[in-house]
Amino acid sequence: MRATSPSNAPEIPAKSGSGPFSGGSIVSLLSWKLHGTGKTIGAGEVVSTDERLSWPRTIGVGLQHIAAMFGATFLVPIITGLPPTTTLFFSGIGTLLFLTITRNRVPSYLGSSFAFLAPIAAAVSKGGMAQALGGVVVTGIILALVGLAVRAAGISWINWLLPPLVTGTIVMVIGLNLAGAAKNNFAKGPFIGIVTLGSIALISVISRGFLGRIGIFVGLVIGYLVASLQGDVNYDGVKAAKWFAAPHFTSPSFNMSAVVLFLPVVLVLIAENVGHVKAVAAMTGKNLDDQMGMALFADGVATTLAGAGGGSGTTTYAENIGVMAATRVYSTAAYWIAGTGAIVLSLSPKFGAVLSATPVGALGGVGVALFGMIGVLGARIWIEGKVDFANSTNLLIAASALIIGISDMSWTRGDYTFNGIINATLVAIVGYRVLSAISKARSEM
């Protein structure tokens, strides 16, 4: 992603004592300098993280962040069956926690992570939603611990464990493993599926701006409306829902056979967060290396809290990074507006019921596009990481992991079932390290 800030942007020096447990009052945390007059941004200027525009303009940018995260954040609960308003509630809470823990230095929004789609579906089929939420909680705890380890030891061991070959392979497997689910949903409403998928394709081609970034959600809305006109949407739940009420909270339960399904997700969340923090650092021109661990810790805390209450696990959002690139406003004040706005929106069960009534055929159309895009993102990681597939080790690891993951090759030992994603992850991580070590040793002989 190309930086939009000037190369001489001020850099905040690293502080060993900064973090969620350091000093600083809430008043100082919620204080921003006014950028110029607060009304305009001059040529070549940006609104830095510790600055803001006038409050009406800041609120406007915050609303753009809500719109940017909205589509992706709601797709996860719609697809998995989690309560949409509960997921939105914890998305807002998680964002405010993230900003607090990183001391307002990393402007990011925490929305639903697509990496949870496959393990939630697998866990629900085996033990119900409560066990799936238990997996989300454990994922968050592990990610928080990783964040503390990065805070103490630095990021180099993460780069060693997750080179582009491994990360790209895992991301691709997580997306393409869901191909069967997309096919099944599509078959239950093929016409609406075609309308939805076609709408997504046309929007992506026609729109180069903000609409294109939320094209999947807009396509879903179009499919929903067409199905409604045909009388294929059941609105009984919408009619019964209240306009205003607290979100529906669900307690998790813990089963190790379900928890193991979520372990690969930790690796994806690490890669996503590290990549997004680096992107924000490049855009703002500020050194955020000392915040990498706290960003992982914050996302871990937010994911843990979401799973404990019935929401989906979170991750930092590229969609909102795109809004910053377009507006040149990196102010964390706008993210406080977005997080607070998400919490307010979550207090309408009727709104959530409308989303929960989404026709299955539309979900099938979205699945074809979305799951495929996740898979292609894995290929993008390979390309950007300049992975050498002329190297037989790289080729064998990626090829084997993809077949294992996409075909969902599973094996069971006692109460534990290791599905295709887990086995593919093990092949990618362990296989790469073992074969690379043997190859290196052989070359040195």
Residue pairs with C-beta under 8 A, 6 or more apart in sequence:
1 279
1 282
1 283
1 321
1 325
2 325
3 282
3 283
3 285
4 46
4 283
4 325
4 328
5 46
5 283
5 284
5 285
5 328
5 330
6 44
6 45
6 46
6 285
7 285
8 285
9 46
9 48
9 284
9 285
9 286
10 48
10 285
10 286
11 285
11 286
11 287
12 105
12 286
12 287
13 287
14 287
14 289
14 290
15 22
15 290
16 290
17 23
18 103
18 105
18 290
18 291
18 294
19 101
19 103
19 151
19 294
20 100
20 101
20 103
20 294
20 297
20 298
22 103
24 103
29 100
29 103
29 104
30 336
32 50
32 51
32 52
32 331
32 332
32 333
33 50
33 51
33 52
34 51
34 52
34 53
34 54
35 41
35 45
35 47
35 48
35 51
35 52
35 53
35 331
36 42
36 45
38 52
38 53
38 54
38 57
39 53
39 54
39 57
41 47
41 53
41 328
41 329
45 328
46 284
46 328
46 329
46 330
47 53
47 328
47 329
47 330
47 331
48 284
48 330
48 331
49 104
49 105
49 106
49 107
49 284
49 286
49 330
49 331
49 332
50 104
50 331
50 332
51 331
52 58
52 331
52 333
52 334
53 61
53 329
53 331
58 331
58 333
58 334
58 337
59 337
61 323
61 327
61 329
61 331
61 334
61 337
62 333
62 334
62 335
62 336
62 337
62 338
62 341
63 337
63 338
63 341
64 210
64 323
64 327
64 334
65 109
65 320
65 323
65 334
65 335
65 337
65 338
66 338
66 341
66 342
66 345
67 210
67 214
68 109
68 210
68 213
68 214
68 317
68 319
68 320
68 322
68 323
69 91
69 109
69 111
69 317
69 319
69 320
69 338
69 342
70 214
70 217
71 214
71 216
71 217
71 218
71 220
71 319
72 111
72 112
72 114
72 216
72 217
72 317
72 319
73 87
73 88
73 91
73 111
73 112
73 342
74 84
74 87
74 88
74 112
74 217
74 355
75 112
75 114
75 216
75 217
75 220
75 366
75 370
76 82
76 87
76 112
76 113
76 114
76 116
76 117
76 312
77 83
77 84
77 86
77 87
77 112
77 311
77 312
77 355
78 84
78 220
78 355
78 356
78 358
78 363
79 117
79 363
79 366
79 367
80 116
80 117
80 120
80 121
80 124
80 132
80 312
81 124
81 129
82 120
82 129
82 310
82 311
82 312
83 247
83 248
83 250
83 310
83 311
83 352
83 356
84 351
84 352
84 355
84 356
85 247
85 248
85 345
85 346
85 347
85 348
85 349
85 351
85 352
86 247
86 248
86 249
86 250
86 309
86 310
86 311
86 346
86 352
87 112
87 306
87 311
87 312
88 247
88 342
88 343
88 345
88 346
88 352
89 247
89 309
89 311
89 342
89 343
89 346
89 347
90 302
90 305
90 306
90 309
90 311
90 312
90 314
91 109
91 110
91 111
91 112
91 306
91 311
91 314
91 339
91 342
92 338
92 339
92 340
92 341
92 342
92 343
92 346
93 302
93 305
93 306
93 339
93 343
94 110
94 299
94 301
94 302
94 303
94 305
94 306
94 314
94 339
95 108
95 109
95 110
95 302
95 335
95 338
95 339
95 342
96 336
96 339
96 340
97 298
97 301
97 302
97 305
98 106
98 108
98 110
98 295
98 298
98 299
98 302
98 316
99 106
99 107
99 332
99 335
99 336
99 339
101 294
101 297
101 298
101 301
102 291
102 294
102 295
102 298
104 332
105 286
105 288
105 291
105 332
106 277
106 280
106 288
106 291
106 294
106 295
107 280
107 284
107 324
107 330
107 331
107 332
107 334
107 335
108 276
108 277
108 280
108 295
108 316
108 317
108 320
108 321
108 335
109 316
109 317
109 319
109 320
109 335
109 338
109 339
110 299
110 302
110 314
110 315
110 316
110 317
111 314
111 315
111 317
111 319
111 320
112 312
112 313
112 314
112 315
113 265
113 268
113 269
113 272
113 303
113 312
113 313
113 314
113 315
114 174
114 175
114 370
114 374
115 171
115 174
115 264
115 265
115 268
115 269
115 272
115 313
115 315
116 136
116 139
116 262
116 265
116 312
116 313
117 174
117 178
117 371
118 174
118 177
118 178
118 421
119 132
119 135
119 261
119 262
119 264
119 265
119 421
120 132
120 135
120 136
120 312
121 178
121 181
122 261
122 419
123 131
123 132
123 135
123 258
123 261
123 262
124 131
124 132
126 257
126 258
126 417
127 253
127 255
127 257
127 258
128 253
129 250
130 250
130 251
130 252
130 253
131 252
131 253
131 254
131 255
131 258
132 258
133 250
133 251
133 252
133 253
133 307
133 308
133 310
134 252
134 253
134 254
134 255
134 258
134 259
134 307
135 258
135 259
135 261
135 262
135 307
136 252
136 262
136 303
136 304
136 306
136 307
136 312
136 313
137 252
137 254
137 303
137 304
137 307
137 308
138 254
138 259
138 262
138 307
139 262
139 263
139 265
139 266
139 269
139 303
139 307
139 313
140 299
140 300
140 301
140 302
140 303
140 304
140 305
140 306
140 307
140 313
141 300
141 304
142 263
142 266
142 300
143 266
143 269
143 270
143 296
143 297
143 299
143 300
143 303
144 296
144 297
144 300
144 301
144 304
145 300
146 158
146 266
146 270
146 296
146 300
147 293
147 294
147 295
147 296
147 297
147 298
147 299
147 300
148 293
148 297
149 157
149 293
150 158
150 292
150 293
150 296
151 293
151 294
151 297
152 293
155 274
155 289
155 292
155 293
158 270
158 274
161 429
162 267
162 270
162 271
162 429
163 385
163 432
164 381
164 382
164 384
164 385
164 386
164 387
165 382
165 385
165 387
165 394
165 397
165 398
165 428
165 432
166 397
166 428
166 429
166 432
167 267
167 268
167 271
167 378
167 381
167 385
168 378
168 379
168 380
168 381
168 382
168 385
168 387
168 398
169 378
169 397
169 398
169 401
169 402
169 424
169 428
170 264
170 267
170 268
170 271
170 378
170 401
170 424
170 425
170 428
171 268
171 271
171 374
171 375
171 377
171 378
171 381
172 374
172 375
172 376
172 377
172 378
172 379
172 402
172 405
173 378
173 401
173 402
173 404
173 405
173 406
173 420
173 421
173 424
173 425
173 428
174 264
174 265
174 268
174 374
174 405
174 421
175 371
175 372
175 373
175 374
175 375
175 376
175 377
175 378
176 371
176 372
176 374
176 375
176 402
176 405
176 406
177 405
177 406
177 408
177 420
177 421
178 367
178 371
178 374
179 371
179 372
179 406
180 408
181 367
181 371
182 364
182 367
182 368
182 371
183 364
184 364
185 193
185 360
185 361
185 363
185 364
185 367
186 193
186 361
186 364
186 365
186 367
186 368
187 364
188 360
188 361
188 364
189 227
189 232
189 359
189 360
189 361
189 362
189 364
190 361
190 364
191 361
192 223
192 226
192 227
192 230
192 232
192 359
192 361
192 362
192 364
192 365
193 223
193 361
193 362
193 364
193 365
193 368
194 365
195 222
195 223
195 226
195 362
195 365
196 219
196 220
196 222
196 223
196 361
196 362
196 364
196 365
196 366
197 219
197 365
197 366
197 368
197 369
198 365
199 218
199 219
199 222
199 223
200 215
200 216
200 218
200 219
200 365
200 366
200 369
201 369
203 211
203 212
203 215
203 218
203 219
204 212
204 215
206 212
207 215
209 326
210 323
210 326
211 218
213 319
213 322
214 319
216 366
216 369
216 370
219 365
219 366
219 369
220 358
220 362
220 363
220 365
220 366
223 359
223 361
223 362
223 365
223 366
224 233
224 358
224 359
224 362
227 233
227 359
227 361
227 362
232 359
232 361
233 357
233 359
234 357
235 357
237 353
237 356
237 357
238 350
238 353
238 354
238 357
240 353
241 349
241 350
241 352
241 353
242 349
242 350
243 348
243 349
243 350
244 347
244 348
244 349
245 347
245 348
245 349
246 347
247 309
247 310
247 346
247 347
247 349
247 352
248 310
248 349
249 309
249 310
250 309
250 310
251 308
251 310
252 307
252 308
256 415
256 416
257 415
257 416
257 417
260 416
260 418
260 422
261 419
261 421
261 422
263 422
263 425
264 421
264 422
264 424
264 425
265 313
267 425
267 429
269 296
269 299
269 303
269 313
269 315
270 296
271 381
272 315
272 316
273 295
273 296
273 299
273 315
273 316
274 292
274 296
276 316
276 317
276 318
276 321
277 288
277 291
277 292
277 295
277 316
278 288
279 318
279 321
280 288
280 321
280 324
280 330
281 287
281 288
281 289
283 321
283 324
283 325
283 330
284 330
288 295
295 316
299 314
299 315
299 316
302 314
303 313
303 314
306 312
306 313
306 314
307 313
320 335
320 338
324 330
345 351
346 352
382 389
382 398
387 394
387 398
388 394
389 395
389 398
393 432
393 435
393 436
393 439
394 432
396 431
396 435
397 427
397 428
397 431
397 432
397 435
398 428
400 427
400 431
401 424
401 425
401 427
401 428
401 431
402 424
403 409
404 420
404 423
404 424
404 427
405 420
405 421
405 423
405 424
405 425
406 420
407 420
408 419
408 420
408 421
409 420
409 423
410 417
410 418
410 419
410 420
410 423
411 417
411 418
411 423
412 418
